[in-house]
Structures are given as C-alpha cells and as structure tokens.
Amino acid sequence: MDEVYYIEKLEQLKVISDPFRIKILWELDDEAKTGKMLADSLGLPPSKMRYHLTELQKAGLIVIEKTEVKNGIVQKFFRPIAKMISLEKILPAINGGTLPANALIENAIQSIEKTKLILRKWESTDHLNPNNLLQSFETLSMTEEEFQDLKSKLRELTEPYRQKNTIEKKLYHLHITAFPKSD
C-alpha cells in the first residue's frame, strides 16, 4: 500500500465527496474487509454497500487486497489505495480551493470517531504508558493568513514521518482538527 495517493481527477473527487464513502474508507483504515463486513458495521444493506464499493473501486480509491472462498462464495477484501488520500493537488482547481463543507465536516467527525476507537483499544492494553500519549487542547487567536501558515508548518513538520514502516519504527496515530470557533 502506498503512503499517499494524490487525487488529480474530478471524477475521483466526486466519488470521495460522498460522506458515506468517507466512512467506508475510515472503516478500511485498520484492516481489509469484505462488503458484508462493512455493511454490518455501518448498518447498510449489502446491495447499497456493493454500489458504494464499486464506485470507490472504479475511481481507483480502493483495491481488492485478497480473496477467500468461503462456502463456495468468493469473498473480496477491500483496502484503500494508500494510507492517506490527499486532495492537495486538485483543490486549487476547484471551488476556490475548498471542498464542500459537509464533506470536510463528515471527514473530521469520522476522524474523531476513529481516534476515540483507537484510544479505547489502546487504553485496554497492557502497554498503557502516559509517556506515549501527547494531548493538547488549544484555542488560538489567528488571522486567516496565520491559520494557513500553521497548516503549512504542520504539513512540513509531519512530512518526514510519512515514510514506509520499518521494523524499528512504531506507528503513531496523529489527529489534529482546527476550525474557527464561534461563541
């Protein structure tokens, strides 16, 4: 699996802009799953799940990682094309460089839910160590230019760590969400 896949086609952007498909991609983040497994976990009829998986597959955003035969039925296990799907290259070409708000909000909510799930699993392990947790909650006062500068610096800061996993490295989950706070 690649580290980053850059969306460059409007057709792919249209497919990934569906909030439900974002949920599917988050579900496939940890492990390959079948359409049935996804339908069960997301509470969707298998036929509708097949439709969404077909659209994601046609757009090249998911692949079949493996197949297994169970009771004479071929089960396909799906995975995202990469660990991170980036809109960085296509955003400047559309809508003034932004995605529809509902797609971004849904992605942020799914990211928060995924973070909660990972923390709950981590909390229940024997490896719980406060030194392995970084938590920060900030309310910052910034201009739009300062906010864009912060985004750029965060990308620059994390870029060296987006390399292929090696045996001597551990995976860390990083979740950062920022948006204007309304009082």
C-alpha positions in Angstrom: 0.0 0.0 0.0 1.3 3.4 -0.9 1.8 6.1 1.8 0.0 8.9 -0.1 -2.3 8.9 -3.1 -3.0 12.3 -4.7 -6.4 12.8 -6.2 -6.0 14.6 -9.5 -9.2 13.8 -11.4 -12.6 15.5 -10.8 -14.4 12.1 -11.1 -12.4 10.8 -8.1 -13.2 13.9 -6.1 -16.9 13.5 -6.9 -16.7 9.9 -5.6 -14.9 10.7 -2.4 -17.0 13.7 -1.7 -19.9 11.4 -0.6 -19.8 11.5 3.2 -20.8 7.8 3.4 -17.8 6.8 1.3 -15.6 8.6 3.7 -17.0 6.4 6.4 -16.2 3.3 4.3 -12.6 4.5 3.8 -12.2 5.0 7.6 -13.6 1.5 8.2 -10.9 0.1 5.9 -8.1 2.0 7.6 -7.1 -0.8 10.1 -7.7 -3.9 8.1 -9.1 -5.2 4.8 -12.8 -6.0 5.0 -15.5 -7.6 2.8 -18.6 -5.8 1.6 -20.6 -7.9 4.1 -18.3 -6.9 7.0 -18.6 -3.2 6.0 -22.4 -3.4 5.6 -22.8 -5.0 9.0 -20.5 -2.4 10.8 -22.1 0.6 9.0 -25.7 -0.7 9.1 -26.3 -0.6 5.4 -27.9 -3.3 3.1 -25.3 -5.3 1.3 -26.6 -4.2 -2.1 -26.1 -0.5 -1.3 -22.6 -1.3 0.1 -21.8 -3.1 -3.2 -22.8 0.1 -5.1 -20.5 2.3 -2.9 -17.6 -0.2 -3.1 -18.0 -0.4 -6.9 -17.9 3.4 -7.2 -14.8 3.6 -5.0 -13.1 0.8 -7.0 -13.9 2.3 -10.4 -12.4 5.6 -9.2 -9.3 3.8 -8.2 -9.6 4.7 -4.5 -9.9 1.1 -3.2 -8.4 -2.2 -4.3 -9.0 -5.9 -3.6 -6.2 -6.9 -1.3 -7.1 -10.6 -1.2 -9.9 -13.0 -1.9 -11.1 -16.1 0.0 -13.5 -18.8 -0.8 -16.0 -19.5 2.0 -18.8 -22.0 1.5 -18.3 -21.8 -2.3 -18.6 -17.9 -2.3 -15.7 -15.7 -3.3 -15.2 -13.0 -0.7 -13.3 -9.9 -1.7 -11.4 -8.0 0.9 -11.0 -4.3 0.2 -8.3 -1.8 1.2 -7.8 1.9 0.4 -5.2 2.6 -2.4 -3.0 4.4 0.1 -2.7 5.1 3.8 -3.6 8.7 3.1 -5.7 10.1 0.2 -4.8 13.7 -0.4 -6.8 16.4 -2.1 -3.8 18.8 -2.1 -3.2 18.7 -5.9 -6.9 19.0 -7.0 -8.2 21.6 -4.5 -6.7 24.7 -6.2 -8.5 23.8 -9.4 -12.0 23.6 -7.9 -14.4 25.7 -5.9 -11.8 28.3 -5.0 -9.6 25.6 -3.5 -12.1 24.1 -1.0 -14.2 21.1 -0.7 -17.9 21.3 0.1 -18.2 21.9 3.9 -20.4 18.9 4.5 -17.7 16.5 3.1 -14.9 18.1 5.2 -17.1 18.1 8.4 -18.0 14.5 7.9 -14.3 13.6 7.4 -13.4 15.4 10.6 -16.2 13.7 12.6 -15.1 10.3 11.2 -11.5 11.1 12.2 -12.6 12.0 15.7 -14.6 8.7 16.0 -11.7 6.7 14.7 -9.4 8.4 17.2 -11.8 7.5 20.0 -11.9 3.9 18.9 -8.1 3.7 18.8 -7.7 5.3 22.2 -10.3 2.9 23.7 -8.3 -0.1 22.3 -5.0 1.4 23.5 -6.5 2.0 26.9 -7.4 -1.6 27.3 -3.9 -3.0 26.6 -1.1 -3.8 28.9 1.1 -1.3 27.1 -0.6 1.7 28.5 2.2 4.3 29.1 1.4 8.0 29.7 4.8 8.9 28.0 3.4 7.5 24.7 0.5 9.9 24.7 0.6 13.5 23.6 -2.5 15.5 24.1 -3.0 19.2 23.6 -6.1 21.3 23.6 -5.7 24.9 22.4 -7.8 27.8 21.5 -5.7 30.1 19.4 -6.3 33.6 18.1 -5.1 33.8 14.5 -5.8 35.7 11.3 -6.7 33.7 8.2 -3.1 34.1 7.0 -1.7 32.8 10.3 -4.0 29.8 10.1 -2.8 29.0 6.6 0.8 29.3 7.8 0.1 26.9 10.7 -1.4 24.4 8.2 1.7 24.7 6.0 4.0 24.2 9.0 2.1 21.2 10.2 2.4 19.5 6.8 6.1 20.4 6.7 6.5 19.0 10.3 4.8 15.7 9.6 6.3 15.0 6.1 9.5 13.3 7.2 7.4 10.7 9.2 5.2 9.7 6.2 7.7 7.1 5.1 7.4 3.4 4.8 7.1 1.5 8.0 10.2 -0.4 9.1 10.7 -2.9 11.9 12.4 -0.5 14.2 9.5 2.1 13.9 6.2 2.2 15.8 3.0 3.6 14.2 1.5 6.6 16.0 -2.0 7.9 15.4 -2.0 11.7 15.0 -5.3 13.6 15.0 -5.4 17.4 14.6 -8.6 19.3 13.8 -8.8 23.0 13.6 -11.7 25.3 12.6 -13.0 28.8 13.5 -14.7 28.7 16.9 -18.0 30.6 17.1 -19.0 31.8 20.6 
